[in-house]
């Protein structure tokens, strides 16, 4: 894991620790890399409950509750599936937050409409989810590293916004 990932993971750790909140992951193309980034920080067991690697549509539907109609209509690589994966992970893992990733890391599998390197990231909770689309193809390993870093940064930004909201309510 690169230095930037470790810094982001440390910041995520500190915020979750302070907020006394939990997180889980629902990963398809990243195959557990986001979970690995989270647990790279000692003490992660206080806030990380687990992850679901939903590499197939079958697992997305059965464990995360992703709609079969949505998967058929839009494929697994779309914003809506990333959002449903977050909500499903929060339910399945009983966490405050979740992070998801679904996409095509390569080197093959892309189409004209969804080229290799297209990865949808999402994070949030049952009430509010934010998303980010990655559209870079630098080869499988780099695509996955970029997606992992961007997912962690997206979640860090989300937590910072949540923390401000909590402080405003309490203040």
mmCIF file of the C-alpha atoms, coordinates in Angstrom:
data_MODEL
# 
_entry.id   MODEL 
# 
loop_
_atom_site.group_PDB 
_atom_site.id 
_atom_site.type_symbol 
_atom_site.label_atom_id 
_atom_site.label_alt_id 
_atom_site.label_comp_id 
_atom_site.label_asym_id 
_atom_site.label_entity_id 
_atom_site.label_seq_id 
_atom_site.pdbx_PDB_ins_code 
_atom_site.Cartn_x 
_atom_site.Cartn_y 
_atom_site.Cartn_z 
_atom_site.occupancy 
_atom_site.B_iso_or_equiv 
_atom_site.pdbx_formal_charge 
_atom_site.auth_seq_id 
_atom_site.auth_comp_id 
_atom_site.auth_asym_id 
_atom_site.auth_atom_id 
_atom_site.pdbx_PDB_model_num 
ATOM 1   C CA . UNK A 1 1   ? 0.000   0.000   0.000   1.00 0.00 ? 1   UNK A CA 1 
ATOM 2   C CA . UNK A 1 2   ? 1.326   3.415   -0.890  1.00 0.00 ? 2   UNK A CA 1 
ATOM 3   C CA . UNK A 1 3   ? 2.069   6.264   1.496   1.00 0.00 ? 3   UNK A CA 1 
ATOM 4   C CA . UNK A 1 4   ? -0.971  8.302   0.425   1.00 0.00 ? 4   UNK A CA 1 
ATOM 5   C CA . UNK A 1 5   ? -3.296  5.388   1.220   1.00 0.00 ? 5   UNK A CA 1 
ATOM 6   C CA . UNK A 1 6   ? -1.785  4.998   4.683   1.00 0.00 ? 6   UNK A CA 1 
ATOM 7   C CA . UNK A 1 7   ? -2.304  8.689   5.467   1.00 0.00 ? 7   UNK A CA 1 
ATOM 8   C CA . UNK A 1 8   ? -5.929  8.587   4.284   1.00 0.00 ? 8   UNK A CA 1 
ATOM 9   C CA . UNK A 1 9   ? -6.545  5.358   6.242   1.00 0.00 ? 9   UNK A CA 1 
ATOM 10  C CA . UNK A 1 10  ? -5.110  6.939   9.384   1.00 0.00 ? 10  UNK A CA 1 
ATOM 11  C CA . UNK A 1 11  ? -7.415  9.983   9.025   1.00 0.00 ? 11  UNK A CA 1 
ATOM 12  C CA . UNK A 1 12  ? -10.444 7.729   8.440   1.00 0.00 ? 12  UNK A CA 1 
ATOM 13  C CA . UNK A 1 13  ? -9.459  5.730   11.516  1.00 0.00 ? 13  UNK A CA 1 
ATOM 14  C CA . UNK A 1 14  ? -9.229  8.825   13.713  1.00 0.00 ? 14  UNK A CA 1 
ATOM 15  C CA . UNK A 1 15  ? -12.619 10.144  12.597  1.00 0.00 ? 15  UNK A CA 1 
ATOM 16  C CA . UNK A 1 16  ? -14.424 6.819   13.036  1.00 0.00 ? 16  UNK A CA 1 
ATOM 17  C CA . UNK A 1 17  ? -12.778 6.388   16.444  1.00 0.00 ? 17  UNK A CA 1 
ATOM 18  C CA . UNK A 1 18  ? -13.843 9.893   17.569  1.00 0.00 ? 18  UNK A CA 1 
ATOM 19  C CA . UNK A 1 19  ? -17.373 9.530   16.174  1.00 0.00 ? 19  UNK A CA 1 
ATOM 20  C CA . UNK A 1 20  ? -17.737 6.005   17.624  1.00 0.00 ? 20  UNK A CA 1 
ATOM 21  C CA . UNK A 1 21  ? -19.115 4.781   14.281  1.00 0.00 ? 21  UNK A CA 1 
ATOM 22  C CA . UNK A 1 22  ? -18.579 1.606   12.271  1.00 0.00 ? 22  UNK A CA 1 
ATOM 23  C CA . UNK A 1 23  ? -17.890 0.845   8.626   1.00 0.00 ? 23  UNK A CA 1 
ATOM 24  C CA . UNK A 1 24  ? -17.996 -2.135  6.296   1.00 0.00 ? 24  UNK A CA 1 
ATOM 25  C CA . UNK A 1 25  ? -17.226 -2.691  2.637   1.00 0.00 ? 25  UNK A CA 1 
ATOM 26  C CA . UNK A 1 26  ? -18.994 -4.141  -0.391  1.00 0.00 ? 26  UNK A CA 1 
ATOM 27  C CA . UNK A 1 27  ? -16.410 -4.683  -3.098  1.00 0.00 ? 27  UNK A CA 1 
ATOM 28  C CA . UNK A 1 28  ? -16.614 -6.173  -6.530  1.00 0.00 ? 28  UNK A CA 1 
ATOM 29  C CA . UNK A 1 29  ? -13.667 -5.312  -8.792  1.00 0.00 ? 29  UNK A CA 1 
ATOM 30  C CA . UNK A 1 30  ? -11.430 -4.146  -5.923  1.00 0.00 ? 30  UNK A CA 1 
ATOM 31  C CA . UNK A 1 31  ? -11.709 -7.579  -4.321  1.00 0.00 ? 31  UNK A CA 1 
ATOM 32  C CA . UNK A 1 32  ? -10.986 -6.532  -0.727  1.00 0.00 ? 32  UNK A CA 1 
ATOM 33  C CA . UNK A 1 33  ? -8.405  -3.817  -1.326  1.00 0.00 ? 33  UNK A CA 1 
ATOM 34  C CA . UNK A 1 34  ? -10.574 -1.150  0.336   1.00 0.00 ? 34  UNK A CA 1 
ATOM 35  C CA . UNK A 1 35  ? -11.013 -3.371  3.389   1.00 0.00 ? 35  UNK A CA 1 
ATOM 36  C CA . UNK A 1 36  ? -7.245  -3.931  3.392   1.00 0.00 ? 36  UNK A CA 1 
ATOM 37  C CA . UNK A 1 37  ? -6.664  -0.169  3.381   1.00 0.00 ? 37  UNK A CA 1 
ATOM 38  C CA . UNK A 1 38  ? -8.997  0.253   6.355   1.00 0.00 ? 38  UNK A CA 1 
ATOM 39  C CA . UNK A 1 39  ? -7.447  -2.523  8.441   1.00 0.00 ? 39  UNK A CA 1 
ATOM 40  C CA . UNK A 1 40  ? -3.896  -1.347  7.747   1.00 0.00 ? 40  UNK A CA 1 
ATOM 41  C CA . UNK A 1 41  ? -4.297  0.932   10.766  1.00 0.00 ? 41  UNK A CA 1 
ATOM 42  C CA . UNK A 1 42  ? -3.838  -0.737  14.171  1.00 0.00 ? 42  UNK A CA 1 
ATOM 43  C CA . UNK A 1 43  ? -7.058  -0.746  16.194  1.00 0.00 ? 43  UNK A CA 1 
ATOM 44  C CA . UNK A 1 44  ? -9.327  -1.083  13.151  1.00 0.00 ? 44  UNK A CA 1 
ATOM 45  C CA . UNK A 1 45  ? -11.326 -3.788  14.910  1.00 0.00 ? 45  UNK A CA 1 
ATOM 46  C CA . UNK A 1 46  ? -12.975 -1.009  16.935  1.00 0.00 ? 46  UNK A CA 1 
ATOM 47  C CA . UNK A 1 47  ? -14.744 0.398   13.855  1.00 0.00 ? 47  UNK A CA 1 
ATOM 48  C CA . UNK A 1 48  ? -14.371 -2.056  10.923  1.00 0.00 ? 48  UNK A CA 1 
ATOM 49  C CA . UNK A 1 49  ? -16.924 -4.872  11.055  1.00 0.00 ? 49  UNK A CA 1 
ATOM 50  C CA . UNK A 1 50  ? -16.167 -6.681  7.807   1.00 0.00 ? 50  UNK A CA 1 
ATOM 51  C CA . UNK A 1 51  ? -16.515 -6.765  4.083   1.00 0.00 ? 51  UNK A CA 1 
ATOM 52  C CA . UNK A 1 52  ? -18.436 -8.567  1.397   1.00 0.00 ? 52  UNK A CA 1 
ATOM 53  C CA . UNK A 1 53  ? -16.612 -9.328  -1.826  1.00 0.00 ? 53  UNK A CA 1 
ATOM 54  C CA . UNK A 1 54  ? -19.516 -9.481  -4.243  1.00 0.00 ? 54  UNK A CA 1 
ATOM 55  C CA . UNK A 1 55  ? -17.642 -10.367 -7.395  1.00 0.00 ? 55  UNK A CA 1 
ATOM 56  C CA . UNK A 1 56  ? -20.716 -11.894 -9.058  1.00 0.00 ? 56  UNK A CA 1 
ATOM 57  C CA . UNK A 1 57  ? -24.212 -10.561 -9.589  1.00 0.00 ? 57  UNK A CA 1 
ATOM 58  C CA . UNK A 1 58  ? -25.529 -13.544 -7.635  1.00 0.00 ? 58  UNK A CA 1 
ATOM 59  C CA . UNK A 1 59  ? -23.760 -12.317 -4.476  1.00 0.00 ? 59  UNK A CA 1 
ATOM 60  C CA . UNK A 1 60  ? -24.734 -8.698  -5.133  1.00 0.00 ? 60  UNK A CA 1 
ATOM 61  C CA . UNK A 1 61  ? -28.371 -9.825  -5.154  1.00 0.00 ? 61  UNK A CA 1 
ATOM 62  C CA . UNK A 1 62  ? -28.345 -12.444 -2.382  1.00 0.00 ? 62  UNK A CA 1 
ATOM 63  C CA . UNK A 1 63  ? -26.119 -10.759 0.211   1.00 0.00 ? 63  UNK A CA 1 
ATOM 64  C CA . UNK A 1 64  ? -26.462 -7.064  -0.631  1.00 0.00 ? 64  UNK A CA 1 
ATOM 65  C CA . UNK A 1 65  ? -30.034 -6.932  -1.929  1.00 0.00 ? 65  UNK A CA 1 
ATOM 66  C CA . UNK A 1 66  ? -29.132 -5.358  -5.276  1.00 0.00 ? 66  UNK A CA 1 
ATOM 67  C CA . UNK A 1 67  ? -32.162 -5.466  -7.572  1.00 0.00 ? 67  UNK A CA 1 
ATOM 68  C CA . UNK A 1 68  ? -31.992 -8.145  -10.288 1.00 0.00 ? 68  UNK A CA 1 
ATOM 69  C CA . UNK A 1 69  ? -33.934 -5.804  -12.582 1.00 0.00 ? 69  UNK A CA 1 
ATOM 70  C CA . UNK A 1 70  ? -31.342 -3.074  -12.082 1.00 0.00 ? 70  UNK A CA 1 
ATOM 71  C CA . UNK A 1 71  ? -28.489 -5.462  -12.848 1.00 0.00 ? 71  UNK A CA 1 
ATOM 72  C CA . UNK A 1 72  ? -30.248 -6.662  -15.993 1.00 0.00 ? 72  UNK A CA 1 
ATOM 73  C CA . UNK A 1 73  ? -31.182 -3.176  -17.176 1.00 0.00 ? 73  UNK A CA 1 
ATOM 74  C CA . UNK A 1 74  ? -27.972 -1.260  -16.382 1.00 0.00 ? 74  UNK A CA 1 
ATOM 75  C CA . UNK A 1 75  ? -25.344 -3.979  -15.647 1.00 0.00 ? 75  UNK A CA 1 
ATOM 76  C CA . UNK A 1 76  ? -23.355 -4.157  -12.424 1.00 0.00 ? 76  UNK A CA 1 
ATOM 77  C CA . UNK A 1 77  ? -21.194 -1.212  -13.490 1.00 0.00 ? 77  UNK A CA 1 
ATOM 78  C CA . UNK A 1 78  ? -23.420 1.764   -12.755 1.00 0.00 ? 78  UNK A CA 1 
ATOM 79  C CA . UNK A 1 79  ? -23.979 4.369   -10.085 1.00 0.00 ? 79  UNK A CA 1 
ATOM 80  C CA . UNK A 1 80  ? -27.251 2.840   -8.900  1.00 0.00 ? 80  UNK A CA 1 
ATOM 81  C CA . UNK A 1 81  ? -25.648 -0.549  -8.190  1.00 0.00 ? 81  UNK A CA 1 
ATOM 82  C CA . UNK A 1 82  ? -22.822 1.122   -6.245  1.00 0.00 ? 82  UNK A CA 1 
ATOM 83  C CA . UNK A 1 83  ? -25.460 2.917   -4.133  1.00 0.00 ? 83  UNK A CA 1 
ATOM 84  C CA . UNK A 1 84  ? -27.457 -0.276  -3.514  1.00 0.00 ? 84  UNK A CA 1 
ATOM 85  C CA . UNK A 1 85  ? -24.232 -2.033  -2.512  1.00 0.00 ? 85  UNK A CA 1 
ATOM 86  C CA . UNK A 1 86  ? -23.566 0.614   0.164   1.00 0.00 ? 86  UNK A CA 1 
ATOM 87  C CA . UNK A 1 87  ? -27.073 0.343   1.583   1.00 0.00 ? 87  UNK A CA 1 
ATOM 88  C CA . UNK A 1 88  ? -26.975 -3.449  1.424   1.00 0.00 ? 88  UNK A CA 1 
ATOM 89  C CA . UNK A 1 89  ? -23.623 -3.599  3.206   1.00 0.00 ? 89  UNK A CA 1 
ATOM 90  C CA . UNK A 1 90  ? -24.890 -1.328  5.987   1.00 0.00 ? 90  UNK A CA 1 
ATOM 91  C CA . UNK A 1 91  ? -27.830 -3.720  6.476   1.00 0.00 ? 91  UNK A CA 1 
ATOM 92  C CA . UNK A 1 92  ? -25.917 -6.982  6.121   1.00 0.00 ? 92  UNK A CA 1 
ATOM 93  C CA . UNK A 1 93  ? -22.980 -5.937  8.299   1.00 0.00 ? 93  UNK A CA 1 
ATOM 94  C CA . UNK A 1 94  ? -24.994 -3.768  10.719  1.00 0.00 ? 94  UNK A CA 1 
ATOM 95  C CA . UNK A 1 95  ? -22.688 -0.768  10.261  1.00 0.00 ? 95  UNK A CA 1 
ATOM 96  C CA . UNK A 1 96  ? -23.180 2.991   10.346  1.00 0.00 ? 96  UNK A CA 1 
ATOM 97  C CA . UNK A 1 97  ? -21.379 3.395   7.008   1.00 0.00 ? 97  UNK A CA 1 
ATOM 98  C CA . UNK A 1 98  ? -20.201 1.372   4.039   1.00 0.00 ? 98  UNK A CA 1 
ATOM 99  C CA . UNK A 1 99  ? -17.941 1.831   1.030   1.00 0.00 ? 99  UNK A CA 1 
ATOM 100 C CA . UNK A 1 100 ? -18.568 0.087   -2.292  1.00 0.00 ? 100 UNK A CA 1 
ATOM 101 C CA . UNK A 1 101 ? -16.804 -0.422  -5.614  1.00 0.00 ? 101 UNK A CA 1 
ATOM 102 C CA . UNK A 1 102 ? -18.084 -1.975  -8.831  1.00 0.00 ? 102 UNK A CA 1 
ATOM 103 C CA . UNK A 1 103 ? -16.432 -1.804  -12.208 1.00 0.00 ? 103 UNK A CA 1 
ATOM 104 C CA . UNK A 1 104 ? -14.163 -3.239  -14.881 1.00 0.00 ? 104 UNK A CA 1 
ATOM 105 C CA . UNK A 1 105 ? -10.517 -3.246  -13.849 1.00 0.00 ? 105 UNK A CA 1 
ATOM 106 C CA . UNK A 1 106 ? -9.262  -4.945  -17.011 1.00 0.00 ? 106 UNK A CA 1 
ATOM 107 C CA . UNK A 1 107 ? -7.400  -5.926  -18.967 1.00 0.00 ? 107 UNK A CA 1 
ATOM 108 C CA . UNK A 1 108 ? -10.522 -7.223  -20.739 1.00 0.00 ? 108 UNK A CA 1 
ATOM 109 C CA . UNK A 1 109 ? -14.268 -7.130  -20.153 1.00 0.00 ? 109 UNK A CA 1 
ATOM 110 C CA . UNK A 1 110 ? -14.924 -3.596  -21.311 1.00 0.00 ? 110 UNK A CA 1 
ATOM 111 C CA . UNK A 1 111 ? -17.459 -2.541  -23.903 1.00 0.00 ? 111 UNK A CA 1 
ATOM 112 C CA . UNK A 1 112 ? -17.971 0.551   -26.029 1.00 0.00 ? 112 UNK A CA 1 
ATOM 113 C CA . UNK A 1 113 ? -20.436 1.879   -23.431 1.00 0.00 ? 113 UNK A CA 1 
ATOM 114 C CA . UNK A 1 114 ? -18.477 0.731   -20.366 1.00 0.00 ? 114 UNK A CA 1 
ATOM 115 C CA . UNK A 1 115 ? -14.760 0.678   -21.204 1.00 0.00 ? 115 UNK A CA 1 
ATOM 116 C CA . UNK A 1 116 ? -12.045 -0.941  -19.109 1.00 0.00 ? 116 UNK A CA 1 
ATOM 117 C CA . UNK A 1 117 ? -11.134 1.335   -16.222 1.00 0.00 ? 117 UNK A CA 1 
ATOM 118 C CA . UNK A 1 118 ? -14.736 2.364   -15.520 1.00 0.00 ? 118 UNK A CA 1 
ATOM 119 C CA . UNK A 1 119 ? -15.305 1.940   -11.788 1.00 0.00 ? 119 UNK A CA 1 
ATOM 120 C CA . UNK A 1 120 ? -18.166 3.324   -9.716  1.00 0.00 ? 120 UNK A CA 1 
ATOM 121 C CA . UNK A 1 121 ? -17.344 4.090   -6.079  1.00 0.00 ? 121 UNK A CA 1 
ATOM 122 C CA . UNK A 1 122 ? -19.855 4.938   -3.382  1.00 0.00 ? 122 UNK A CA 1 
ATOM 123 C CA . UNK A 1 123 ? -19.920 5.484   0.355   1.00 0.00 ? 123 UNK A CA 1 
ATOM 124 C CA . UNK A 1 124 ? -22.388 6.547   2.965   1.00 0.00 ? 124 UNK A CA 1 
ATOM 125 C CA . UNK A 1 125 ? -25.247 5.173   5.000   1.00 0.00 ? 125 UNK A CA 1 
ATOM 126 C CA . UNK A 1 126 ? -28.894 4.240   4.491   1.00 0.00 ? 126 UNK A CA 1 
ATOM 127 C CA . UNK A 1 127 ? -29.889 7.925   4.287   1.00 0.00 ? 127 UNK A CA 1 
ATOM 128 C CA . UNK A 1 128 ? -27.086 9.577   2.290   1.00 0.00 ? 128 UNK A CA 1 
ATOM 129 C CA . UNK A 1 129 ? -24.727 8.076   -0.264  1.00 0.00 ? 129 UNK A CA 1 
ATOM 130 C CA . UNK A 1 130 ? -22.143 9.894   -2.378  1.00 0.00 ? 130 UNK A CA 1 
ATOM 131 C CA . UNK A 1 131 ? -20.647 8.479   -5.564  1.00 0.00 ? 131 UNK A CA 1 
ATOM 132 C CA . UNK A 1 132 ? -17.652 8.925   -7.826  1.00 0.00 ? 132 UNK A CA 1 
ATOM 133 C CA . UNK A 1 133 ? -16.993 7.512   -11.276 1.00 0.00 ? 133 UNK A CA 1 
ATOM 134 C CA . UNK A 1 134 ? -13.422 6.591   -12.169 1.00 0.00 ? 134 UNK A CA 1 
ATOM 135 C CA . UNK A 1 135 ? -12.714 6.437   -15.897 1.00 0.00 ? 135 UNK A CA 1 
ATOM 136 C CA . UNK A 1 136 ? -9.012  5.820   -16.213 1.00 0.00 ? 136 UNK A CA 1 
ATOM 137 C CA . UNK A 1 137 ? -7.326  2.798   -17.769 1.00 0.00 ? 137 UNK A CA 1 
ATOM 138 C CA . UNK A 1 138 ? -3.714  2.433   -16.719 1.00 0.00 ? 138 UNK A CA 1 
ATOM 139 C CA . UNK A 1 139 ? -3.712  -1.359  -16.546 1.00 0.00 ? 139 UNK A CA 1 
ATOM 140 C CA . UNK A 1 140 ? -5.395  -3.598  -13.995 1.00 0.00 ? 140 UNK A CA 1 
ATOM 141 C CA . UNK A 1 141 ? -3.082  -3.115  -11.003 1.00 0.00 ? 141 UNK A CA 1 
ATOM 142 C CA . UNK A 1 142 ? -2.947  0.670   -11.311 1.00 0.00 ? 142 UNK A CA 1 
ATOM 143 C CA . UNK A 1 143 ? -6.711  0.880   -11.985 1.00 0.00 ? 143 UNK A CA 1 
ATOM 144 C CA . UNK A 1 144 ? -7.349  -1.000  -8.737  1.00 0.00 ? 144 UNK A CA 1 
ATOM 145 C CA . UNK A 1 145 ? -4.866  1.119   -6.760  1.00 0.00 ? 145 UNK A CA 1 
ATOM 146 C CA . UNK A 1 146 ? -6.438  4.320   -8.078  1.00 0.00 ? 146 UNK A CA 1 
ATOM 147 C CA . UNK A 1 147 ? -9.952  3.076   -7.278  1.00 0.00 ? 147 UNK A CA 1 
ATOM 148 C CA . UNK A 1 148 ? -8.926  2.098   -3.745  1.00 0.00 ? 148 UNK A CA 1 
ATOM 149 C CA . UNK A 1 149 ? -7.293  5.474   -3.057  1.00 0.00 ? 149 UNK A CA 1 
ATOM 150 C CA . UNK A 1 150 ? -10.228 7.394   -4.518  1.00 0.00 ? 150 UNK A CA 1 
ATOM 151 C CA . UNK A 1 151 ? -12.724 5.319   -2.506  1.00 0.00 ? 151 UNK A CA 1 
ATOM 152 C CA . UNK A 1 152 ? -10.837 6.023   0.716   1.00 0.00 ? 152 UNK A CA 1 
ATOM 153 C CA . UNK A 1 153 ? -10.574 9.747   -0.111  1.00 0.00 ? 153 UNK A CA 1 
ATOM 154 C CA . UNK A 1 154 ? -14.294 9.857   -0.961  1.00 0.00 ? 154 UNK A CA 1 
ATOM 155 C CA . UNK A 1 155 ? -15.093 8.252   2.398   1.00 0.00 ? 155 UNK A CA 1 
ATOM 156 C CA . UNK A 1 156 ? -12.733 10.579  4.271   1.00 0.00 ? 156 UNK A CA 1 
ATOM 157 C CA . UNK A 1 157 ? -14.431 13.614  2.712   1.00 0.00 ? 157 UNK A CA 1 
ATOM 158 C CA . UNK A 1 158 ? -17.841 12.124  3.548   1.00 0.00 ? 158 UNK A CA 1 
ATOM 159 C CA . UNK A 1 159 ? -16.835 11.558  7.183   1.00 0.00 ? 159 UNK A CA 1 
ATOM 160 C CA . UNK A 1 160 ? -15.468 15.079  7.517   1.00 0.00 ? 160 UNK A CA 1 
ATOM 161 C CA . UNK A 1 161 ? -18.797 16.475  6.287   1.00 0.00 ? 161 UNK A CA 1 
ATOM 162 C CA . UNK A 1 162 ? -20.707 14.150  8.646   1.00 0.00 ? 162 UNK A CA 1 
ATOM 163 C CA . UNK A 1 163 ? -18.519 15.161  11.591  1.00 0.00 ? 163 UNK A CA 1 
ATOM 164 C CA . UNK A 1 164 ? -19.178 18.870  10.942  1.00 0.00 ? 164 UNK A CA 1 
ATOM 165 C CA . UNK A 1 165 ? -22.925 18.162  10.845  1.00 0.00 ? 165 UNK A CA 1 
ATOM 166 C CA . UNK A 1 166 ? -22.764 16.235  14.134  1.00 0.00 ? 166 UNK A CA 1 
ATOM 167 C CA . UNK A 1 167 ? -20.764 19.012  15.797  1.00 0.00 ? 167 UNK A CA 1 
ATOM 168 C CA . UNK A 1 168 ? -23.291 21.641  14.571  1.00 0.00 ? 168 UNK A CA 1 
ATOM 169 C CA . UNK A 1 169 ? -26.194 19.637  16.037  1.00 0.00 ? 169 UNK A CA 1 
ATOM 170 C CA . UNK A 1 170 ? -24.400 19.212  19.355  1.00 0.00 ? 170 UNK A CA 1 
ATOM 171 C CA . UNK A 1 171 ? -23.118 22.799  19.440  1.00 0.00 ? 171 UNK A CA 1 
# 
